[in-house]
């Protein structure tokens, strides 16, 4: 089933299940799912197609909407050849955090073990599924329900949801492109 980011209610934006969710974008399809890493991420880079897969720690994501908006921006940056980073995972992290410093992004992404979100870009649902199956069979990842941490915000929000501010922070990168 293909979802729209507006399909996510306020109650379920904080949790991403171990069941893959597929979203349609103008750039193609975006598949996301919660995972737990059993190996350090440095060892998994051999298995990653640099242009279509990203492992992102849940600590830098505010909500599913935040993640999908950032994935769409990263995909569009590659499509329009305006990407800042070479790897999709780094470009996605740039769009999530609003930081353009690659060294800082690397230190945020390459953590030890723990809860991550797997993001796969594909030209079709079948392409996403094939990439997911190859990753599940060849690497040390385990599907897992993950919760996005609640962060303290210095700025007040009308809605009380920090994912709105996180999305605005990520959108600032768009203005700099």
Secondary structure as GFF3:
##gff-version 3
##sequence-region A 1 177
A	DSSP	beta_strand	2	3	.	.	.	ID=ss1
A	DSSP	three_ten_helix	5	7	.	.	.	ID=ss2
A	DSSP	beta_strand	15	16	.	.	.	ID=ss3
A	DSSP	beta_strand	21	25	.	.	.	ID=ss4
A	DSSP	beta_strand	28	37	.	.	.	ID=ss5
A	DSSP	three_ten_helix	41	47	.	.	.	ID=ss6
A	DSSP	beta_strand	53	57	.	.	.	ID=ss7
A	DSSP	three_ten_helix	58	60	.	.	.	ID=ss8
A	DSSP	alpha_helix	64	79	.	.	.	ID=ss9
A	DSSP	alpha_helix	88	97	.	.	.	ID=ss10
A	DSSP	alpha_helix	102	109	.	.	.	ID=ss11
A	DSSP	beta_strand	114	122	.	.	.	ID=ss12
A	DSSP	alpha_helix	125	138	.	.	.	ID=ss13
A	DSSP	beta_strand	141	143	.	.	.	ID=ss14
A	DSSP	beta_strand	146	147	.	.	.	ID=ss15
A	DSSP	alpha_helix	162	176	.	.	.	ID=ss16
###
